[in-house]
Amino acid sequence: MINPIYDYINSFPESIREILNKIRQIGKNHAPNAVEKISYQIPSFHENGVIFYYAAFKNHFSIFPPIHGDDELLEKVKPYSNPKGNLLFKYKNPIPFDLIEKVILRRIQENNIRKNSQ
């Protein structure tokens, strides 16, 4: 069976695969019922809407879309935010997986809030 997520991750060098697999595992741990799929040619998690996308590039990887409504977390991610609020992590720096986990948890919370307000 073809697995496009597996194919995407395995198209990168080992050091980048390790990062992508760790991010994927964080998503699976916190959103075990989410649907994983390739969307916009990158991996994503969907449950009550898009939880997050993640993508590897030459010198960094990114997580989309931006978070909202948590001023403390927004301040913590500010060094990684691009002008649109998406997060960019350079490979040459230590990867803050604990912060990434908080971002993913916030995205899950945002989706649940939106779902429950409908």
Secondary structure as UniProt FT lines:
FT   HELIX           4..9
FT   TURN            10..11
FT   HELIX           14..30
FT   TURN            32..33
FT   STRAND          35..39
FT   TURN            40..41
FT   STRAND          42..46
FT   STRAND          50..56
FT   STRAND          60..64
FT   HELIX           71..77
FT   HELIX           78..80
FT   TURN            83..84
FT   STRAND          87..90
FT   TURN            91..92
FT   HELIX           97..116
//
